[in-house]
Amino acid sequence: MVNLNKDFTDEDYSSIPKEFQKNRATLPSMCICTPTDKQGTKWTKPMPTEPFLKRLVVLAHESMLALEAQIMKSSGVNDFKMIFRPPLCHFDVVIHLIKRINVLHHQGVDEKDSICLSGDKKSSGVFPVVDFSVAEKFLKDLENTFGDLALFFYDPFGGNVIGVVWKPQAFDRKDFKPANFRFRKPAVDDNETPNLDMVKESILDDIRVMGGGIVESLDSPRAL
């Protein structure tokens, strides 16, 4: 509840949460209610989903503990940037991008390179690229192609990796039907019934092909 201009009444503070709980099944994980939008439909978006929100709460709590520990230390050496470095060990697959194709790599938390703006007349014929990121375009392609199989995570502020988390249902055994052939191979269960099992390596091969000239390497931190 965002009390703009302090227009919320005491009744609003009791009625809005009750209304939220009443319609909880149809509402997103977070709703932003204001005095002019007490149902939270104007500013609320579907994201983050409940799993994402739980993860954000955990990260925020751990970040607070890490900062408090550093501030309370007597030594003058602190690394406050650590809370902005994503732990890659929690991803099933990490896609490493080629640095030179990432036009925003200079925004990375540990990036030391900077952009040089030259006033040389020889560069007058060069036009700057605005609002275009190869990495983000690649991310959209991955989500459109494999969004039913995995979740993809990317830091738009200079990130040089894309994290992949497999959706649990993606590896459920499917019936032997043409509609389920994508990225699957035939398998026979204990009852000798033909089924289809997911082939993870086929997905990774397609990602490598899609990322030709963009992807440097793929690795699986959880398998290490």
CYANA upper distance limits for C-alpha pairs under 8 A (distance plus 0.5 A):
  1 MET  CA     32 ILE  CA      6.40
  1 MET  CA     33 CYS  CA      5.28
  1 MET  CA     34 THR  CA      6.53
  2 VAL  CA     32 ILE  CA      7.42
  2 VAL  CA     33 CYS  CA      6.55
  2 VAL  CA     34 THR  CA      5.63
  2 VAL  CA     35 PRO  CA      8.20
  3 ASN  CA      7 ASP  CA      6.76
  3 ASN  CA      8 PHE  CA      6.40
  3 ASN  CA     34 THR  CA      6.46
  3 ASN  CA     35 PRO  CA      6.96
  4 LEU  CA      8 PHE  CA      8.41
  4 LEU  CA     34 THR  CA      7.02
  4 LEU  CA     35 PRO  CA      7.11
  7 ASP  CA     35 PRO  CA      6.33
  8 PHE  CA     12 ASP  CA      6.41
  8 PHE  CA     13 TYR  CA      7.70
  8 PHE  CA     34 THR  CA      8.43
  8 PHE  CA     35 PRO  CA      6.18
  9 THR  CA     13 TYR  CA      7.22
 10 ASP  CA     14 SER  CA      7.39
 11 GLU  CA     15 SER  CA      6.51
 12 ASP  CA     16 ILE  CA      6.10
 13 TYR  CA     17 PRO  CA      7.49
 14 SER  CA     18 LYS  CA      7.13
 15 SER  CA     19 GLU  CA      6.63
 16 ILE  CA     20 PHE  CA      6.59
 16 ILE  CA     38 LYS  CA      7.24
 16 ILE  CA     39 GLN  CA      7.99
 17 PRO  CA     21 GLN  CA      6.70
 18 LYS  CA     22 LYS  CA      6.64
 19 GLU  CA     23 ASN  CA      6.84
 20 PHE  CA     24 ARG  CA      6.20
 20 PHE  CA     27 LEU  CA      8.31
 20 PHE  CA     39 GLN  CA      8.27
 23 ASN  CA     27 LEU  CA      6.88
 24 ARG  CA     28 PRO  CA      8.34
 27 LEU  CA     31 CYS  CA      8.07
 28 PRO  CA     44 THR  CA      8.28
 28 PRO  CA     45 LYS  CA      7.73
 28 PRO  CA     46 PRO  CA      5.87
 28 PRO  CA     47 MET  CA      7.80
 28 PRO  CA     49 THR  CA      7.63
 29 SER  CA     46 PRO  CA      8.09
 29 SER  CA     47 MET  CA      8.13
 29 SER  CA     48 PRO  CA      7.37
 29 SER  CA     49 THR  CA      6.45
 29 SER  CA     50 GLU  CA      6.07
 29 SER  CA     53 LEU  CA      7.94
 30 MET  CA     44 THR  CA      7.73
 30 MET  CA     48 PRO  CA      8.10
 31 CYS  CA     40 GLY  CA      5.85
 31 CYS  CA     41 THR  CA      8.08
 31 CYS  CA     43 TRP  CA      8.29
 31 CYS  CA     44 THR  CA      5.77
 31 CYS  CA     45 LYS  CA      8.29
 32 ILE  CA     40 GLY  CA      5.48
 32 ILE  CA     41 THR  CA      8.27
 32 ILE  CA     43 TRP  CA      6.56
 32 ILE  CA     44 THR  CA      6.09
 33 CYS  CA     37 ASP  CA      6.22
 33 CYS  CA     38 LYS  CA      5.45
 33 CYS  CA     39 GLN  CA      6.64
 33 CYS  CA     40 GLY  CA      4.79
 33 CYS  CA     41 THR  CA      8.36
 33 CYS  CA     43 TRP  CA      8.28
 34 THR  CA     38 LYS  CA      6.00
 34 THR  CA     40 GLY  CA      7.56
 37 ASP  CA     41 THR  CA      7.42
 37 ASP  CA     42 LYS  CA      7.05
 40 GLY  CA     44 THR  CA      6.36
 48 PRO  CA     52 PHE  CA      6.15
 48 PRO  CA     53 LEU  CA      6.28
 49 THR  CA     53 LEU  CA      6.58
 50 GLU  CA     54 LYS  CA      6.69
 51 PRO  CA     55 ARG  CA      6.78
 52 PHE  CA     56 LEU  CA      6.66
 53 LEU  CA     57 VAL  CA      6.76
 54 LYS  CA     58 VAL  CA      6.90
 55 ARG  CA     59 LEU  CA      6.69
 56 LEU  CA     60 ALA  CA      6.48
 57 VAL  CA     61 HIS  CA      6.69
 58 VAL  CA     62 GLU  CA      6.71
 59 LEU  CA     63 SER  CA      6.42
 60 ALA  CA     64 MET  CA      6.69
 61 HIS  CA     65 LEU  CA      6.90
 62 GLU  CA     66 ALA  CA      6.63
 63 SER  CA     67 LEU  CA      6.66
 63 SER  CA     83 ILE  CA      6.08
 64 MET  CA     68 GLU  CA      6.57
 65 LEU  CA     69 ALA  CA      6.57
 66 ALA  CA     70 GLN  CA      6.86
 66 ALA  CA     83 ILE  CA      8.18
 67 LEU  CA     71 ILE  CA      6.60
 67 LEU  CA     80 PHE  CA      7.13
 68 GLU  CA     72 MET  CA      6.56
 69 ALA  CA     73 LYS  CA      6.79
 70 GLN  CA     78 ASN  CA      6.47
 70 GLN  CA     79 ASP  CA      8.17
 70 GLN  CA     80 PHE  CA      8.33
 71 ILE  CA     78 ASN  CA      8.13
 81 LYS  CA     85 ARG  CA      7.53
 81 LYS  CA    109 VAL  CA      7.41
 84 PHE  CA    109 VAL  CA      7.46
 85 ARG  CA    109 VAL  CA      7.95
 88 LEU  CA     94 VAL  CA      7.75
 88 LEU  CA    163 GLY  CA      7.77
 88 LEU  CA    221 PRO  CA      7.50
 89 CYS  CA    221 PRO  CA      5.63
 89 CYS  CA    222 ARG  CA      6.66
 90 HIS  CA    221 PRO  CA      7.76
 90 HIS  CA    222 ARG  CA      7.26
 91 PHE  CA    163 GLY  CA      6.26
 91 PHE  CA    164 VAL  CA      6.17
 91 PHE  CA    165 VAL  CA      6.01
 91 PHE  CA    220 SER  CA      7.93
 91 PHE  CA    221 PRO  CA      7.05
 91 PHE  CA    222 ARG  CA      7.30
 92 ASP  CA    163 GLY  CA      8.13
 92 ASP  CA    164 VAL  CA      6.27
 92 ASP  CA    165 VAL  CA      5.68
 92 ASP  CA    166 TRP  CA      7.19
 92 ASP  CA    220 SER  CA      6.05
 92 ASP  CA    221 PRO  CA      6.88
 92 ASP  CA    222 ARG  CA      6.25
 92 ASP  CA    223 ALA  CA      8.42
 93 VAL  CA    163 GLY  CA      6.63
 93 VAL  CA    164 VAL  CA      5.47
 93 VAL  CA    165 VAL  CA      7.32
 93 VAL  CA    218 LEU  CA      7.30
 93 VAL  CA    219 ASP  CA      6.17
 93 VAL  CA    220 SER  CA      4.92
 93 VAL  CA    221 PRO  CA      7.06
 93 VAL  CA    222 ARG  CA      8.36
 94 VAL  CA    161 VAL  CA      7.04
 94 VAL  CA    162 ILE  CA      6.32
 94 VAL  CA    163 GLY  CA      5.24
 94 VAL  CA    164 VAL  CA      6.56
 94 VAL  CA    218 LEU  CA      6.19
 94 VAL  CA    219 ASP  CA      5.93
 94 VAL  CA    220 SER  CA      6.69
 94 VAL  CA    221 PRO  CA      7.76
 95 ILE  CA    161 VAL  CA      5.92
 95 ILE  CA    162 ILE  CA      5.46
 95 ILE  CA    163 GLY  CA      6.84
 95 ILE  CA    164 VAL  CA      8.18
 95 ILE  CA    215 VAL  CA      7.33
 95 ILE  CA    216 GLU  CA      8.21
 95 ILE  CA    217 SER  CA      6.67
 95 ILE  CA    218 LEU  CA      5.21
 95 ILE  CA    219 ASP  CA      7.35
 96 HIS  CA    160 ASN  CA      6.83
 96 HIS  CA    161 VAL  CA      5.11
 96 HIS  CA    162 ILE  CA      7.17
 96 HIS  CA    215 VAL  CA      6.47
 96 HIS  CA    216 GLU  CA      5.96
 96 HIS  CA    217 SER  CA      5.73
 96 HIS  CA    218 LEU  CA      6.56
 97 LEU  CA    101 ILE  CA      8.32
 97 LEU  CA    102 ASN  CA      8.20
 97 LEU  CA    135 ALA  CA      8.23
 97 LEU  CA    160 ASN  CA      5.96
 97 LEU  CA    161 VAL  CA      6.21
 97 LEU  CA    162 ILE  CA      8.25
 97 LEU  CA    214 ILE  CA      6.26
 97 LEU  CA    215 VAL  CA      5.01
 97 LEU  CA    216 GLU  CA      5.64
 97 LEU  CA    217 SER  CA      7.67
 98 ILE  CA    102 ASN  CA      7.61
 98 ILE  CA    160 ASN  CA      8.00
 98 ILE  CA    213 GLY  CA      8.26
 98 ILE  CA    214 ILE  CA      6.09
 98 ILE  CA    215 VAL  CA      6.24
 98 ILE  CA    216 GLU  CA      5.61
 99 LYS  CA    105 HIS  CA      7.43
 99 LYS  CA    160 ASN  CA      7.06
101 ILE  CA    134 VAL  CA      7.28
101 ILE  CA    135 ALA  CA      8.13
101 ILE  CA    214 ILE  CA      7.15
102 ASN  CA    133 SER  CA      7.46
102 ASN  CA    134 VAL  CA      7.10
102 ASN  CA    135 ALA  CA      6.70
102 ASN  CA    158 GLY  CA      7.92
102 ASN  CA    160 ASN  CA      7.62
103 VAL  CA    133 SER  CA      6.89
103 VAL  CA    134 VAL  CA      8.15
104 LEU  CA    108 GLY  CA      8.11
104 LEU  CA    133 SER  CA      8.03
104 LEU  CA    156 PRO  CA      8.41
104 LEU  CA    157 PHE  CA      7.09
104 LEU  CA    158 GLY  CA      5.26
104 LEU  CA    159 GLY  CA      8.32
105 HIS  CA    111 GLU  CA      7.56
105 HIS  CA    157 PHE  CA      7.98
105 HIS  CA    158 GLY  CA      4.54
105 HIS  CA    159 GLY  CA      7.03
105 HIS  CA    160 ASN  CA      7.45
106 HIS  CA    111 GLU  CA      6.14
106 HIS  CA    112 LYS  CA      7.64
106 HIS  CA    113 ASP  CA      6.26
106 HIS  CA    114 SER  CA      6.22
106 HIS  CA    115 ILE  CA      7.67
106 HIS  CA    158 GLY  CA      6.59
107 GLN  CA    111 GLU  CA      7.23
107 GLN  CA    157 PHE  CA      5.91
107 GLN  CA    158 GLY  CA      5.00
108 GLY  CA    157 PHE  CA      6.49
108 GLY  CA    158 GLY  CA      4.55
108 GLY  CA    159 GLY  CA      6.52
109 VAL  CA    158 GLY  CA      8.04
118 SER  CA    123 SER  CA      7.95
119 GLY  CA    123 SER  CA      7.98
120 ASP  CA    124 SER  CA      7.66
133 SER  CA    137 LYS  CA      6.76
134 VAL  CA    138 PHE  CA      6.61
135 ALA  CA    139 LEU  CA      6.68
135 ALA  CA    214 ILE  CA      8.30
136 GLU  CA    140 LYS  CA      6.77
136 GLU  CA    156 PRO  CA      7.76
137 LYS  CA    141 ASP  CA      6.87
138 PHE  CA    142 LEU  CA      6.74
138 PHE  CA    211 GLY  CA      7.79
139 LEU  CA    143 GLU  CA      6.75
139 LEU  CA    152 PHE  CA      7.88
139 LEU  CA    154 TYR  CA      8.11
139 LEU  CA    162 ILE  CA      8.20
140 LYS  CA    144 ASN  CA      6.59
141 ASP  CA    145 THR  CA      6.55
142 LEU  CA    146 PHE  CA      6.14
142 LEU  CA    147 GLY  CA      7.48
142 LEU  CA    152 PHE  CA      8.18
142 LEU  CA    207 ILE  CA      8.10
143 GLU  CA    147 GLY  CA      4.91
143 GLU  CA    151 LEU  CA      7.96
143 GLU  CA    152 PHE  CA      7.35
146 PHE  CA    150 ALA  CA      6.64
147 GLY  CA    151 LEU  CA      6.87
148 ASP  CA    167 LYS  CA      8.22
148 ASP  CA    170 ALA  CA      7.81
149 LEU  CA    166 TRP  CA      6.65
149 LEU  CA    167 LYS  CA      6.03
149 LEU  CA    169 GLN  CA      8.27
149 LEU  CA    170 ALA  CA      5.51
150 ALA  CA    164 VAL  CA      6.97
150 ALA  CA    165 VAL  CA      5.99
150 ALA  CA    166 TRP  CA      4.76
150 ALA  CA    167 LYS  CA      5.47
150 ALA  CA    170 ALA  CA      8.10
151 LEU  CA    164 VAL  CA      6.22
151 LEU  CA    165 VAL  CA      5.66
151 LEU  CA    166 TRP  CA      6.85
151 LEU  CA    167 LYS  CA      7.39
152 PHE  CA    162 ILE  CA      7.08
152 PHE  CA    163 GLY  CA      6.12
152 PHE  CA    164 VAL  CA      5.30
152 PHE  CA    165 VAL  CA      7.12
153 PHE  CA    162 ILE  CA      6.08
153 PHE  CA    163 GLY  CA      5.40
153 PHE  CA    164 VAL  CA      7.01
154 TYR  CA    159 GLY  CA      6.96
154 TYR  CA    161 VAL  CA      7.17
154 TYR  CA    162 ILE  CA      5.44
154 TYR  CA    163 GLY  CA      7.01
155 ASP  CA    159 GLY  CA      5.09
155 ASP  CA    160 ASN  CA      8.31
155 ASP  CA    161 VAL  CA      8.37
155 ASP  CA    162 ILE  CA      8.36
166 TRP  CA    170 ALA  CA      7.57
167 LYS  CA    171 PHE  CA      8.27
168 PRO  CA    172 ASP  CA      7.97
170 ALA  CA    198 MET  CA      7.95
171 PHE  CA    197 ASP  CA      7.53
171 PHE  CA    198 MET  CA      6.05
172 ASP  CA    197 ASP  CA      7.86
172 ASP  CA    198 MET  CA      8.16
173 ARG  CA    195 ASN  CA      7.11
173 ARG  CA    196 LEU  CA      6.26
173 ARG  CA    197 ASP  CA      5.71
173 ARG  CA    198 MET  CA      7.80
174 LYS  CA    180 ASN  CA      7.16
174 LYS  CA    195 ASN  CA      6.30
174 LYS  CA    196 LEU  CA      5.57
174 LYS  CA    197 ASP  CA      7.17
175 ASP  CA    180 ASN  CA      7.67
175 ASP  CA    194 PRO  CA      7.97
175 ASP  CA    195 ASN  CA      5.45
175 ASP  CA    196 LEU  CA      6.61
176 PHE  CA    180 ASN  CA      7.46
176 PHE  CA    181 PHE  CA      8.22
176 PHE  CA    186 PRO  CA      7.93
176 PHE  CA    194 PRO  CA      6.54
176 PHE  CA    195 ASN  CA      5.15
176 PHE  CA    196 LEU  CA      6.15
177 LYS  CA    181 PHE  CA      7.30
180 ASN  CA    184 ARG  CA      7.76
180 ASN  CA    196 LEU  CA      7.86
181 PHE  CA    185 LYS  CA      7.64
181 PHE  CA    196 LEU  CA      7.72
183 PHE  CA    198 MET  CA      6.44
183 PHE  CA    199 VAL  CA      6.12
183 PHE  CA    200 LYS  CA      7.96
183 PHE  CA    202 SER  CA      6.38
183 PHE  CA    203 ILE  CA      6.93
184 ARG  CA    196 LEU  CA      6.16
184 ARG  CA    197 ASP  CA      5.66
184 ARG  CA    198 MET  CA      4.87
184 ARG  CA    199 VAL  CA      5.74
185 LYS  CA    196 LEU  CA      5.83
185 LYS  CA    197 ASP  CA      5.94
185 LYS  CA    198 MET  CA      7.08
185 LYS  CA    199 VAL  CA      7.11
186 PRO  CA    194 PRO  CA      7.17
186 PRO  CA    195 ASN  CA      6.25
186 PRO  CA    196 LEU  CA      5.16
186 PRO  CA    197 ASP  CA      6.93
187 ALA  CA    194 PRO  CA      6.23
187 ALA  CA    195 ASN  CA      5.61
187 ALA  CA    196 LEU  CA      5.99
187 ALA  CA    197 ASP  CA      6.76
188 VAL  CA    192 GLU  CA      5.74
188 VAL  CA    193 THR  CA      5.89
188 VAL  CA    194 PRO  CA      5.11
188 VAL  CA    195 ASN  CA      6.36
189 ASP  CA    193 THR  CA      6.06
189 ASP  CA    194 PRO  CA      7.27
189 ASP  CA    195 ASN  CA      7.72
199 VAL  CA    203 ILE  CA      7.60
200 LYS  CA    204 LEU  CA      7.05
201 GLU  CA    205 ASP  CA      6.56
202 SER  CA    206 ASP  CA      6.82
203 ILE  CA    207 ILE  CA      6.80
204 LEU  CA    208 ARG  CA      6.75
205 ASP  CA    209 VAL  CA      6.82
206 ASP  CA    210 MET  CA      6.56
207 ILE  CA    211 GLY  CA      6.44
208 ARG  CA    212 GLY  CA      6.69
208 ARG  CA    215 VAL  CA      7.26
211 GLY  CA    215 VAL  CA      5.48
220 SER  CA    224 LEU  CA      7.36
